[in-house]
């Protein structure tokens, strides 16, 4: 059995960190694909990491390309191709441009790696992952959107900052669309096994929920040009690793729902079991009335974006 092959579609900010993480974690060999104009960047970034490999003591071959033939037979495809937000833009403002890019990527991925586990990162996330699934016609297990892992990571980080404890002890979860309507679930969050609701006041929790919903925008404002890239890359790699190593992790992801949570035919953030079968199962949480109402409101936002794809 040779090494696994990981195709990174998009060699921008997130793509670069993805390539570094693939090498550092020895997940396999990586091919970074970008448009012909940016082929040099893809080649340059991957060569740069190859030259760091001896220093990191890892074995991973990386290369850059603009030719889809080079991603043939990839085991995992992570897609970040598309424009990021600028200050003042919502994720939905990217829809038209990124939809064209996503459709083109989907056609090529379908042709070159029909068996790959595909992780979509491009925004507006819930609509882009829907579009990718529609265009490829891949089984739902094979296509997931990266958003919940990131949104949960942000929530957990803010809880840890507030409490002054290790972020690795915080186990929260966030449902819903990847945007301001997302639904963090403080009720189910524990810190080292202790319910969060016993550690923080309602007011503190409300503050964390609000900051989580706006966390992407907070970064966009600070960066001034572009959006978050370290945390999205780490999040997508967590999903890829769960698949490649059959870890059976329960990760919040955008998964295609067919009746779960009373939702049918849409991608939206839910806890999903990720293993060698891809999205092996969607885990359902019995929601309280207000949580359920918030999820339905988030679904409306997702439906609106999906309707704009006309797919
Ligand atoms: N095929 C391949 N790559 C493409 C294509 C295409 N058709 N169109 C654009 N790209 C490439 C760009 O050339 C660029 O190198 O996608 C890359 C995107 O990189 P950045 O602009 O640095 O954006 P990044 O921060 O990586 O975010 C990518 O993920 O989180 C989302 O909102 C974010 O939609 C954005 C995406």
py3Dmol code that shows the C-alpha trace and the ligand (Angstrom):
import py3Dmol

protein = """\
ATOM      1  CA  UNK A   1       0.000   0.000   0.000  1.00  0.00           C
ATOM      2  CA  UNK A   2       1.488   3.271  -1.095  1.00  0.00           C
ATOM      3  CA  UNK A   3       1.040   6.620   0.494  1.00  0.00           C
ATOM      4  CA  UNK A   4      -2.307   8.336   0.450  1.00  0.00           C
ATOM      5  CA  UNK A   5      -2.813  11.123  -2.066  1.00  0.00           C
ATOM      6  CA  UNK A   6      -4.390  14.388  -1.032  1.00  0.00           C
ATOM      7  CA  UNK A   7      -5.477  16.927  -3.626  1.00  0.00           C
ATOM      8  CA  UNK A   8      -5.687  20.549  -2.503  1.00  0.00           C
ATOM      9  CA  UNK A   9      -7.754  22.575  -4.944  1.00  0.00           C
ATOM     10  CA  UNK A  10      -6.764  26.193  -4.357  1.00  0.00           C
ATOM     11  CA  UNK A  11      -3.266  27.191  -3.342  1.00  0.00           C
ATOM     12  CA  UNK A  12      -4.052  30.433  -1.540  1.00  0.00           C
ATOM     13  CA  UNK A  13      -3.891  31.238   2.150  1.00  0.00           C
ATOM     14  CA  UNK A  14      -5.761  28.166   3.371  1.00  0.00           C
ATOM     15  CA  UNK A  15      -4.252  25.916   0.683  1.00  0.00           C
ATOM     16  CA  UNK A  16      -0.726  26.753   1.836  1.00  0.00           C
ATOM     17  CA  UNK A  17      -1.423  25.864   5.468  1.00  0.00           C
ATOM     18  CA  UNK A  18      -3.216  22.697   4.364  1.00  0.00           C
ATOM     19  CA  UNK A  19      -0.102  21.595   2.462  1.00  0.00           C
ATOM     20  CA  UNK A  20       2.123  22.267   5.474  1.00  0.00           C
ATOM     21  CA  UNK A  21      -0.195  20.280   7.754  1.00  0.00           C
ATOM     22  CA  UNK A  22      -0.427  17.332   5.338  1.00  0.00           C
ATOM     23  CA  UNK A  23       3.380  17.134   5.374  1.00  0.00           C
ATOM     24  CA  UNK A  24       3.797  17.752   9.108  1.00  0.00           C
ATOM     25  CA  UNK A  25       1.251  15.088   9.986  1.00  0.00           C
ATOM     26  CA  UNK A  26       2.523  12.721   7.261  1.00  0.00           C
ATOM     27  CA  UNK A  27      -1.006  12.184   6.006  1.00  0.00           C
ATOM     28  CA  UNK A  28       0.317  11.368   2.552  1.00  0.00           C
ATOM     29  CA  UNK A  29       1.536  13.088  -0.600  1.00  0.00           C
ATOM     30  CA  UNK A  30      -0.113  16.331  -1.642  1.00  0.00           C
ATOM     31  CA  UNK A  31      -0.890  17.897  -5.000  1.00  0.00           C
ATOM     32  CA  UNK A  32      -1.806  21.577  -4.861  1.00  0.00           C
ATOM     33  CA  UNK A  33      -3.809  22.761  -7.867  1.00  0.00           C
ATOM     34  CA  UNK A  34      -4.503  26.369  -8.763  1.00  0.00           C
ATOM     35  CA  UNK A  35      -5.396  28.284 -11.937  1.00  0.00           C
ATOM     36  CA  UNK A  36      -2.688  28.542 -14.640  1.00  0.00           C
ATOM     37  CA  UNK A  37      -1.872  32.122 -13.583  1.00  0.00           C
ATOM     38  CA  UNK A  38      -1.104  30.891 -10.065  1.00  0.00           C
ATOM     39  CA  UNK A  39       0.659  27.658 -11.003  1.00  0.00           C
ATOM     40  CA  UNK A  40       3.969  29.205  -9.954  1.00  0.00           C
ATOM     41  CA  UNK A  41       2.566  29.961  -6.516  1.00  0.00           C
ATOM     42  CA  UNK A  42       1.367  26.362  -6.130  1.00  0.00           C
ATOM     43  CA  UNK A  43       4.736  25.040  -7.270  1.00  0.00           C
ATOM     44  CA  UNK A  44       6.607  27.524  -5.079  1.00  0.00           C
ATOM     45  CA  UNK A  45       4.635  26.826  -1.898  1.00  0.00           C
ATOM     46  CA  UNK A  46       4.896  23.062  -2.252  1.00  0.00           C
ATOM     47  CA  UNK A  47       8.623  23.194  -3.067  1.00  0.00           C
ATOM     48  CA  UNK A  48       9.158  25.427  -0.043  1.00  0.00           C
ATOM     49  CA  UNK A  49       7.490  22.798   2.174  1.00  0.00           C
ATOM     50  CA  UNK A  50       9.478  19.964   0.514  1.00  0.00           C
ATOM     51  CA  UNK A  51      12.607  21.850   1.528  1.00  0.00           C
ATOM     52  CA  UNK A  52      11.338  22.084   5.112  1.00  0.00           C
ATOM     53  CA  UNK A  53      10.561  18.340   5.230  1.00  0.00           C
ATOM     54  CA  UNK A  54      14.094  17.245   6.184  1.00  0.00           C
ATOM     55  CA  UNK A  55      14.053  19.806   8.996  1.00  0.00           C
ATOM     56  CA  UNK A  56      10.699  18.542  10.230  1.00  0.00           C
ATOM     57  CA  UNK A  57      11.844  14.927   9.827  1.00  0.00           C
ATOM     58  CA  UNK A  58       8.846  13.952   7.736  1.00  0.00           C
ATOM     59  CA  UNK A  59       8.359  12.177   4.426  1.00  0.00           C
ATOM     60  CA  UNK A  60       5.780  13.621   2.127  1.00  0.00           C
ATOM     61  CA  UNK A  61       5.994  14.518  -1.534  1.00  0.00           C
ATOM     62  CA  UNK A  62       4.280  17.719  -2.531  1.00  0.00           C
ATOM     63  CA  UNK A  63       3.873  19.371  -5.878  1.00  0.00           C
ATOM     64  CA  UNK A  64       2.042  22.206  -7.495  1.00  0.00           C
ATOM     65  CA  UNK A  65       0.112  22.106 -10.743  1.00  0.00           C
ATOM     66  CA  UNK A  66      -2.673  23.662 -12.788  1.00  0.00           C
ATOM     67  CA  UNK A  67      -3.438  20.408 -14.586  1.00  0.00           C
ATOM     68  CA  UNK A  68      -6.263  18.273 -13.251  1.00  0.00           C
ATOM     69  CA  UNK A  69      -4.628  15.091 -14.611  1.00  0.00           C
ATOM     70  CA  UNK A  70      -2.191  15.412 -11.704  1.00  0.00           C
ATOM     71  CA  UNK A  71      -4.875  14.880  -9.064  1.00  0.00           C
ATOM     72  CA  UNK A  72      -6.030  11.580 -10.615  1.00  0.00           C
ATOM     73  CA  UNK A  73      -6.894   8.931  -8.050  1.00  0.00           C
ATOM     74  CA  UNK A  74      -6.629  11.197  -5.001  1.00  0.00           C
ATOM     75  CA  UNK A  75      -8.020   9.691  -1.780  1.00  0.00           C
ATOM     76  CA  UNK A  76      -9.043  13.055  -0.339  1.00  0.00           C
ATOM     77  CA  UNK A  77      -9.818  16.356  -2.064  1.00  0.00           C
ATOM     78  CA  UNK A  78      -9.953  19.580  -0.047  1.00  0.00           C
ATOM     79  CA  UNK A  79     -11.411  22.518  -1.950  1.00  0.00           C
ATOM     80  CA  UNK A  80     -10.579  26.104  -1.038  1.00  0.00           C
ATOM     81  CA  UNK A  81     -10.707  27.488  -4.595  1.00  0.00           C
ATOM     82  CA  UNK A  82     -12.579  30.762  -4.707  1.00  0.00           C
ATOM     83  CA  UNK A  83     -12.559  34.287  -3.390  1.00  0.00           C
ATOM     84  CA  UNK A  84     -12.392  35.082   0.319  1.00  0.00           C
ATOM     85  CA  UNK A  85     -14.330  37.922   1.980  1.00  0.00           C
ATOM     86  CA  UNK A  86     -13.153  41.476   2.320  1.00  0.00           C
ATOM     87  CA  UNK A  87     -14.287  43.770   5.151  1.00  0.00           C
ATOM     88  CA  UNK A  88     -17.964  44.665   4.758  1.00  0.00           C
ATOM     89  CA  UNK A  89     -18.782  41.551   2.709  1.00  0.00           C
ATOM     90  CA  UNK A  90     -21.008  38.700   3.840  1.00  0.00           C
ATOM     91  CA  UNK A  91     -20.170  35.152   2.818  1.00  0.00           C
ATOM     92  CA  UNK A  92     -23.216  35.250   0.507  1.00  0.00           C
ATOM     93  CA  UNK A  93     -21.656  38.130  -1.449  1.00  0.00           C
ATOM     94  CA  UNK A  94     -19.193  35.562  -2.798  1.00  0.00           C
ATOM     95  CA  UNK A  95     -21.869  33.279  -4.176  1.00  0.00           C
ATOM     96  CA  UNK A  96     -21.902  34.098  -7.897  1.00  0.00           C
ATOM     97  CA  UNK A  97     -18.143  34.081  -8.375  1.00  0.00           C
ATOM     98  CA  UNK A  98     -17.460  31.062  -6.222  1.00  0.00           C
ATOM     99  CA  UNK A  99     -20.330  29.066  -7.697  1.00  0.00           C
ATOM    100  CA  UNK A 100     -18.743  29.244 -11.148  1.00  0.00           C
ATOM    101  CA  UNK A 101     -15.424  28.139  -9.692  1.00  0.00           C
ATOM    102  CA  UNK A 102     -17.034  25.341  -7.661  1.00  0.00           C
ATOM    103  CA  UNK A 103     -18.925  23.965 -10.672  1.00  0.00           C
ATOM    104  CA  UNK A 104     -15.724  23.818 -12.695  1.00  0.00           C
ATOM    105  CA  UNK A 105     -13.824  22.171  -9.840  1.00  0.00           C
ATOM    106  CA  UNK A 106     -16.647  19.649  -9.296  1.00  0.00           C
ATOM    107  CA  UNK A 107     -16.650  18.521 -12.935  1.00  0.00           C
ATOM    108  CA  UNK A 108     -12.910  17.954 -12.867  1.00  0.00           C
ATOM    109  CA  UNK A 109     -12.886  16.175  -9.517  1.00  0.00           C
ATOM    110  CA  UNK A 110     -15.687  13.877 -10.697  1.00  0.00           C
ATOM    111  CA  UNK A 111     -13.589  12.920 -13.696  1.00  0.00           C
ATOM    112  CA  UNK A 112     -10.232  12.507 -11.955  1.00  0.00           C
ATOM    113  CA  UNK A 113     -11.048  11.098  -8.526  1.00  0.00           C
ATOM    114  CA  UNK A 114     -14.569   9.687  -8.410  1.00  0.00           C
ATOM    115  CA  UNK A 115     -13.900   7.816  -5.157  1.00  0.00           C
ATOM    116  CA  UNK A 116     -12.317  10.627  -3.142  1.00  0.00           C
ATOM    117  CA  UNK A 117     -13.663  11.939   0.151  1.00  0.00           C
ATOM    118  CA  UNK A 118     -14.311  15.596  -0.651  1.00  0.00           C
ATOM    119  CA  UNK A 119     -14.148  18.390   1.899  1.00  0.00           C
ATOM    120  CA  UNK A 120     -15.471  21.771   0.789  1.00  0.00           C
ATOM    121  CA  UNK A 121     -14.162  24.907   2.488  1.00  0.00           C
ATOM    122  CA  UNK A 122     -15.091  27.630  -0.015  1.00  0.00           C
ATOM    123  CA  UNK A 123     -17.766  30.125   1.093  1.00  0.00           C
ATOM    124  CA  UNK A 124     -20.697  30.577   1.251  1.00  0.00           C
ATOM    125  CA  UNK A 125     -20.081  27.117   2.636  1.00  0.00           C
ATOM    126  CA  UNK A 126     -23.513  25.511   2.850  1.00  0.00           C
ATOM    127  CA  UNK A 127     -24.397  26.542  -0.702  1.00  0.00           C
ATOM    128  CA  UNK A 128     -20.982  25.582  -2.119  1.00  0.00           C
ATOM    129  CA  UNK A 129     -21.026  22.079  -0.663  1.00  0.00           C
ATOM    130  CA  UNK A 130     -24.582  21.675  -1.974  1.00  0.00           C
ATOM    131  CA  UNK A 131     -23.453  22.788  -5.439  1.00  0.00           C
ATOM    132  CA  UNK A 132     -20.471  20.418  -5.399  1.00  0.00           C
ATOM    133  CA  UNK A 133     -22.704  17.484  -4.450  1.00  0.00           C
ATOM    134  CA  UNK A 134     -25.243  18.372  -7.164  1.00  0.00           C
ATOM    135  CA  UNK A 135     -22.685  18.773  -9.930  1.00  0.00           C
ATOM    136  CA  UNK A 136     -20.706  15.622  -9.073  1.00  0.00           C
ATOM    137  CA  UNK A 137     -23.693  13.470  -8.136  1.00  0.00           C
ATOM    138  CA  UNK A 138     -21.388  11.815  -5.582  1.00  0.00           C
ATOM    139  CA  UNK A 139     -22.998   9.840  -2.735  1.00  0.00           C
ATOM    140  CA  UNK A 140     -23.727  12.020   0.299  1.00  0.00           C
ATOM    141  CA  UNK A 141     -21.216  10.086   2.426  1.00  0.00           C
ATOM    142  CA  UNK A 142     -18.439  11.273   0.138  1.00  0.00           C
ATOM    143  CA  UNK A 143     -19.041  15.038   0.353  1.00  0.00           C
ATOM    144  CA  UNK A 144     -18.881  17.177   3.502  1.00  0.00           C
ATOM    145  CA  UNK A 145     -18.513  20.855   4.256  1.00  0.00           C
ATOM    146  CA  UNK A 146     -15.969  22.229   6.688  1.00  0.00           C
ATOM    147  CA  UNK A 147     -17.623  24.729   8.963  1.00  0.00           C
ATOM    148  CA  UNK A 148     -18.833  23.122  12.174  1.00  0.00           C
ATOM    149  CA  UNK A 149     -15.361  22.039  13.258  1.00  0.00           C
ATOM    150  CA  UNK A 150     -14.189  25.618  12.868  1.00  0.00           C
ATOM    151  CA  UNK A 151     -17.242  27.206  14.482  1.00  0.00           C
ATOM    152  CA  UNK A 152     -16.920  24.767  17.388  1.00  0.00           C
ATOM    153  CA  UNK A 153     -13.202  25.451  17.648  1.00  0.00           C
ATOM    154  CA  UNK A 154     -13.981  29.143  17.940  1.00  0.00           C
ATOM    155  CA  UNK A 155     -16.642  28.551  20.585  1.00  0.00           C
ATOM    156  CA  UNK A 156     -14.313  26.285  22.571  1.00  0.00           C
ATOM    157  CA  UNK A 157     -11.475  28.797  22.328  1.00  0.00           C
ATOM    158  CA  UNK A 158     -13.654  31.606  23.692  1.00  0.00           C
ATOM    159  CA  UNK A 159     -14.860  29.400  26.568  1.00  0.00           C
ATOM    160  CA  UNK A 160     -11.264  28.495  27.424  1.00  0.00           C
ATOM    161  CA  UNK A 161     -10.226  32.175  27.292  1.00  0.00           C
ATOM    162  CA  UNK A 162     -13.092  33.159  29.587  1.00  0.00           C
ATOM    163  CA  UNK A 163     -12.366  30.413  32.120  1.00  0.00           C
ATOM    164  CA  UNK A 164      -8.586  30.476  31.834  1.00  0.00           C
ATOM    165  CA  UNK A 165      -8.469  26.706  31.245  1.00  0.00           C
ATOM    166  CA  UNK A 166      -7.045  24.417  28.584  1.00  0.00           C
ATOM    167  CA  UNK A 167      -9.028  24.635  25.356  1.00  0.00           C
ATOM    168  CA  UNK A 168      -8.534  20.883  24.895  1.00  0.00           C
ATOM    169  CA  UNK A 169     -10.826  20.292  27.864  1.00  0.00           C
ATOM    170  CA  UNK A 170     -13.713  22.198  26.302  1.00  0.00           C
ATOM    171  CA  UNK A 171     -16.200  20.041  24.391  1.00  0.00           C
ATOM    172  CA  UNK A 172     -18.820  22.233  22.757  1.00  0.00           C
ATOM    173  CA  UNK A 173     -20.763  21.828  19.574  1.00  0.00           C
ATOM    174  CA  UNK A 174     -22.227  24.210  17.003  1.00  0.00           C
ATOM    175  CA  UNK A 175     -25.067  23.352  14.621  1.00  0.00           C
ATOM    176  CA  UNK A 176     -26.539  25.127  11.629  1.00  0.00           C
ATOM    177  CA  UNK A 177     -25.326  27.140   8.686  1.00  0.00           C
ATOM    178  CA  UNK A 178     -21.864  28.699   8.544  1.00  0.00           C
ATOM    179  CA  UNK A 179     -22.855  32.295   9.184  1.00  0.00           C
ATOM    180  CA  UNK A 180     -24.422  34.592  11.741  1.00  0.00           C
ATOM    181  CA  UNK A 181     -27.429  32.261  12.112  1.00  0.00           C
ATOM    182  CA  UNK A 182     -25.301  29.366  13.363  1.00  0.00           C
ATOM    183  CA  UNK A 183     -26.520  27.628  16.518  1.00  0.00           C
ATOM    184  CA  UNK A 184     -23.933  27.112  19.269  1.00  0.00           C
ATOM    185  CA  UNK A 185     -25.283  24.695  21.907  1.00  0.00           C
ATOM    186  CA  UNK A 186     -23.944  25.815  25.299  1.00  0.00           C
ATOM    187  CA  UNK A 187     -26.390  23.443  26.996  1.00  0.00           C
ATOM    188  CA  UNK A 188     -24.452  20.412  25.753  1.00  0.00           C
ATOM    189  CA  UNK A 189     -20.983  21.892  26.296  1.00  0.00           C
ATOM    190  CA  UNK A 190     -18.781  20.433  29.014  1.00  0.00           C
ATOM    191  CA  UNK A 191     -15.398  21.493  30.351  1.00  0.00           C
ATOM    192  CA  UNK A 192     -13.445  18.541  31.705  1.00  0.00           C
ATOM    193  CA  UNK A 193     -16.782  16.802  32.195  1.00  0.00           C
ATOM    194  CA  UNK A 194     -18.356  19.744  34.064  1.00  0.00           C
ATOM    195  CA  UNK A 195     -21.391  21.352  32.383  1.00  0.00           C
ATOM    196  CA  UNK A 196     -20.515  24.803  31.050  1.00  0.00           C
ATOM    197  CA  UNK A 197     -23.762  26.138  32.488  1.00  0.00           C
ATOM    198  CA  UNK A 198     -22.361  25.462  35.983  1.00  0.00           C
ATOM    199  CA  UNK A 199     -19.156  27.368  35.275  1.00  0.00           C
ATOM    200  CA  UNK A 200     -20.314  30.558  33.565  1.00  0.00           C
ATOM    201  CA  UNK A 201     -23.263  32.907  33.986  1.00  0.00           C
ATOM    202  CA  UNK A 202     -25.941  33.148  31.311  1.00  0.00           C
ATOM    203  CA  UNK A 203     -24.619  36.580  30.440  1.00  0.00           C
ATOM    204  CA  UNK A 204     -21.085  35.287  29.908  1.00  0.00           C
ATOM    205  CA  UNK A 205     -22.402  32.401  27.807  1.00  0.00           C
ATOM    206  CA  UNK A 206     -24.512  34.769  25.702  1.00  0.00           C
ATOM    207  CA  UNK A 207     -21.409  36.849  25.052  1.00  0.00           C
ATOM    208  CA  UNK A 208     -19.476  33.792  23.871  1.00  0.00           C
ATOM    209  CA  UNK A 209     -22.344  32.688  21.611  1.00  0.00           C
ATOM    210  CA  UNK A 210     -22.479  36.141  20.029  1.00  0.00           C
ATOM    211  CA  UNK A 211     -18.731  36.328  19.504  1.00  0.00           C
ATOM    212  CA  UNK A 212     -18.722  32.825  17.956  1.00  0.00           C
ATOM    213  CA  UNK A 213     -21.394  33.833  15.444  1.00  0.00           C
ATOM    214  CA  UNK A 214     -19.326  36.841  14.393  1.00  0.00           C
ATOM    215  CA  UNK A 215     -15.894  35.248  14.748  1.00  0.00           C
ATOM    216  CA  UNK A 216     -15.180  35.018  11.022  1.00  0.00           C
ATOM    217  CA  UNK A 217     -16.126  38.668  10.564  1.00  0.00           C
ATOM    218  CA  UNK A 218     -13.920  39.687  13.506  1.00  0.00           C
ATOM    219  CA  UNK A 219     -10.922  38.127  11.738  1.00  0.00           C
ATOM    220  CA  UNK A 220     -11.867  39.632   8.350  1.00  0.00           C
ATOM    221  CA  UNK A 221     -11.907  43.098   9.953  1.00  0.00           C
ATOM    222  CA  UNK A 222      -8.576  42.596  11.666  1.00  0.00           C
ATOM    223  CA  UNK A 223      -6.810  41.202   8.598  1.00  0.00           C
ATOM    224  CA  UNK A 224      -8.199  43.911   6.352  1.00  0.00           C
ATOM    225  CA  UNK A 225      -7.632  41.799   3.254  1.00  0.00           C
ATOM    226  CA  UNK A 226      -8.819  38.202   3.248  1.00  0.00           C
ATOM    227  CA  UNK A 227     -10.313  35.886   5.811  1.00  0.00           C
ATOM    228  CA  UNK A 228      -9.201  33.379   8.434  1.00  0.00           C
ATOM    229  CA  UNK A 229      -6.827  30.717   7.186  1.00  0.00           C
ATOM    230  CA  UNK A 230      -4.998  28.938  10.008  1.00  0.00           C
ATOM    231  CA  UNK A 231      -8.102  27.676  11.817  1.00  0.00           C
ATOM    232  CA  UNK A 232     -10.016  26.697   8.646  1.00  0.00           C
ATOM    233  CA  UNK A 233      -6.998  24.679   7.480  1.00  0.00           C
ATOM    234  CA  UNK A 234      -6.585  22.910  10.824  1.00  0.00           C
ATOM    235  CA  UNK A 235     -10.330  22.129  10.821  1.00  0.00           C
ATOM    236  CA  UNK A 236     -10.325  20.630   7.330  1.00  0.00           C
ATOM    237  CA  UNK A 237      -7.278  18.519   8.165  1.00  0.00           C
ATOM    238  CA  UNK A 238      -9.084  17.128  11.225  1.00  0.00           C
ATOM    239  CA  UNK A 239     -11.838  15.898   8.907  1.00  0.00           C
ATOM    240  CA  UNK A 240      -9.352  14.487   6.373  1.00  0.00           C
ATOM    241  CA  UNK A 241      -7.427  12.680   9.109  1.00  0.00           C
ATOM    242  CA  UNK A 242     -10.616  11.180  10.572  1.00  0.00           C
ATOM    243  CA  UNK A 243     -11.369   9.734   7.130  1.00  0.00           C
ATOM    244  CA  UNK A 244      -7.858   8.568   6.238  1.00  0.00           C
ATOM    245  CA  UNK A 245      -7.269   6.900   9.610  1.00  0.00           C
ATOM    246  CA  UNK A 246     -10.847   5.640  10.013  1.00  0.00           C
ATOM    247  CA  UNK A 247     -10.960   7.396  13.368  1.00  0.00           C
ATOM    248  CA  UNK A 248     -14.777   7.382  13.676  1.00  0.00           C
ATOM    249  CA  UNK A 249     -14.642  10.886  15.091  1.00  0.00           C
ATOM    250  CA  UNK A 250     -17.803  12.823  15.775  1.00  0.00           C
ATOM    251  CA  UNK A 251     -17.150  16.166  14.164  1.00  0.00           C
ATOM    252  CA  UNK A 252     -19.639  18.934  13.461  1.00  0.00           C
ATOM    253  CA  UNK A 253     -19.727  19.205   9.653  1.00  0.00           C
ATOM    254  CA  UNK A 254     -22.060  20.341   6.933  1.00  0.00           C
ATOM    255  CA  UNK A 255     -23.690  17.037   5.970  1.00  0.00           C
ATOM    256  CA  UNK A 256     -26.516  16.277   3.545  1.00  0.00           C
ATOM    257  CA  UNK A 257     -29.616  15.666   5.641  1.00  0.00           C
ATOM    258  CA  UNK A 258     -32.344  13.313   4.536  1.00  0.00           C
ATOM    259  CA  UNK A 259     -34.872  13.587   7.334  1.00  0.00           C
ATOM    260  CA  UNK A 260     -32.492  14.060  10.276  1.00  0.00           C
ATOM    261  CA  UNK A 261     -33.501  17.044  12.412  1.00  0.00           C
ATOM    262  CA  UNK A 262     -36.642  17.201  10.263  1.00  0.00           C
ATOM    263  CA  UNK A 263     -34.559  18.605   7.382  1.00  0.00           C
ATOM    264  CA  UNK A 264     -34.533  17.107   3.908  1.00  0.00           C
ATOM    265  CA  UNK A 265     -32.238  17.718   0.946  1.00  0.00           C
ATOM    266  CA  UNK A 266     -29.942  20.390   2.402  1.00  0.00           C
ATOM    267  CA  UNK A 267     -26.405  20.573   3.714  1.00  0.00           C
ATOM    268  CA  UNK A 268     -26.241  22.100   7.170  1.00  0.00           C
ATOM    269  CA  UNK A 269     -23.983  21.771  10.203  1.00  0.00           C
ATOM    270  CA  UNK A 270     -24.659  18.738  12.403  1.00  0.00           C
ATOM    271  CA  UNK A 271     -22.491  16.317  14.393  1.00  0.00           C
ATOM    272  CA  UNK A 272     -21.297  13.663  11.933  1.00  0.00           C
ATOM    273  CA  UNK A 273     -19.412  10.421  12.406  1.00  0.00           C
ATOM    274  CA  UNK A 274     -16.403  10.488  10.084  1.00  0.00           C
ATOM    275  CA  UNK A 275     -14.497   7.301   9.302  1.00  0.00           C
ATOM    276  CA  UNK A 276     -13.301   5.288   6.332  1.00  0.00           C
ATOM    277  CA  UNK A 277     -16.833   5.416   4.916  1.00  0.00           C
ATOM    278  CA  UNK A 278     -16.757   9.217   4.862  1.00  0.00           C
ATOM    279  CA  UNK A 279     -19.777  10.726   6.587  1.00  0.00           C
ATOM    280  CA  UNK A 280     -20.893   7.395   8.053  1.00  0.00           C
ATOM    281  CA  UNK A 281     -23.702   8.762  10.172  1.00  0.00           C
ATOM    282  CA  UNK A 282     -25.404  11.963  11.239  1.00  0.00           C
ATOM    283  CA  UNK A 283     -25.850  12.126  15.001  1.00  0.00           C
ATOM    284  CA  UNK A 284     -29.152  13.586  16.141  1.00  0.00           C
ATOM    285  CA  UNK A 285     -29.445  15.578  19.358  1.00  0.00           C
ATOM    286  CA  UNK A 286     -32.875  15.989  20.952  1.00  0.00           C
ATOM    287  CA  UNK A 287     -33.162  19.771  20.767  1.00  0.00           C
ATOM    288  CA  UNK A 288     -35.085  22.084  23.091  1.00  0.00           C
ATOM    289  CA  UNK A 289     -37.747  24.234  21.464  1.00  0.00           C
ATOM    290  CA  UNK A 290     -35.608  27.374  21.272  1.00  0.00           C
ATOM    291  CA  UNK A 291     -32.637  25.441  19.837  1.00  0.00           C
ATOM    292  CA  UNK A 292     -34.840  23.793  17.265  1.00  0.00           C
ATOM    293  CA  UNK A 293     -36.354  27.154  16.287  1.00  0.00           C
ATOM    294  CA  UNK A 294     -32.841  28.615  15.908  1.00  0.00           C
ATOM    295  CA  UNK A 295     -31.821  25.697  13.679  1.00  0.00           C
ATOM    296  CA  UNK A 296     -34.898  26.200  11.493  1.00  0.00           C
ATOM    297  CA  UNK A 297     -34.092  29.915  11.187  1.00  0.00           C
ATOM    298  CA  UNK A 298     -30.567  28.991  10.140  1.00  0.00           C
ATOM    299  CA  UNK A 299     -31.985  26.539   7.601  1.00  0.00           C
ATOM    300  CA  UNK A 300     -33.954  29.398   6.041  1.00  0.00           C
ATOM    301  CA  UNK A 301     -30.701  31.314   5.497  1.00  0.00           C
ATOM    302  CA  UNK A 302     -29.117  28.218   3.951  1.00  0.00           C
ATOM    303  CA  UNK A 303     -32.161  27.646   1.707  1.00  0.00           C
ATOM    304  CA  UNK A 304     -31.953  31.234   0.472  1.00  0.00           C
ATOM    305  CA  UNK A 305     -28.299  30.815  -0.553  1.00  0.00           C
ATOM    306  CA  UNK A 306     -28.965  27.412  -2.125  1.00  0.00           C
ATOM    307  CA  UNK A 307     -31.887  28.851  -4.132  1.00  0.00           C
ATOM    308  CA  UNK A 308     -29.466  31.383  -5.607  1.00  0.00           C
ATOM    309  CA  UNK A 309     -27.328  28.560  -7.020  1.00  0.00           C
ATOM    310  CA  UNK A 310     -30.350  27.541  -9.152  1.00  0.00           C
ATOM    311  CA  UNK A 311     -29.176  23.914  -8.857  1.00  0.00           C
TER     312      UNK A 311
END
"""
ligand_1 = """\
36
LIG
N -9.445 26.481 -9.651
C -8.471 26.366 -8.726
N -8.125 27.375 -7.910
C -8.777 28.537 -8.021
C -9.815 28.716 -8.962
C -10.134 27.625 -9.802
N -11.108 27.702 -10.732
N -10.277 29.979 -8.842
C -9.554 30.567 -7.861
N -8.658 29.691 -7.364
C -7.638 29.917 -6.334
C -7.072 31.326 -6.333
O -6.168 31.525 -7.402
C -6.420 31.392 -4.969
O -5.066 30.981 -5.013
O -8.188 29.779 -5.034
C -7.237 30.381 -4.139
C -7.988 31.013 -2.988
O -7.047 31.495 -2.092
P -7.224 32.830 -1.255
O -7.718 33.908 -2.151
O -5.972 33.049 -0.488
O -8.428 32.472 -0.257
P -8.374 31.602 1.101
O -8.160 32.514 2.242
O -7.495 30.431 0.939
O -9.915 31.147 1.183
C -10.458 30.301 0.220
O -12.171 29.440 1.666
O -12.819 30.081 3.813
C -13.089 30.171 2.442
O -14.154 32.318 2.250
C -12.990 31.590 1.960
O -14.022 31.200 -0.153
C -12.768 31.392 0.495
C -11.949 30.101 0.430
"""
view = py3Dmol.view(width=600, height=400)
view.addModel(protein, "pdb")
view.setStyle({"model": 0}, {"cartoon": {"style": "trace"}})
view.addModel(ligand_1, "xyz")
view.setStyle({"model": 1}, {"stick": {}})
view.zoomTo()
view.show()
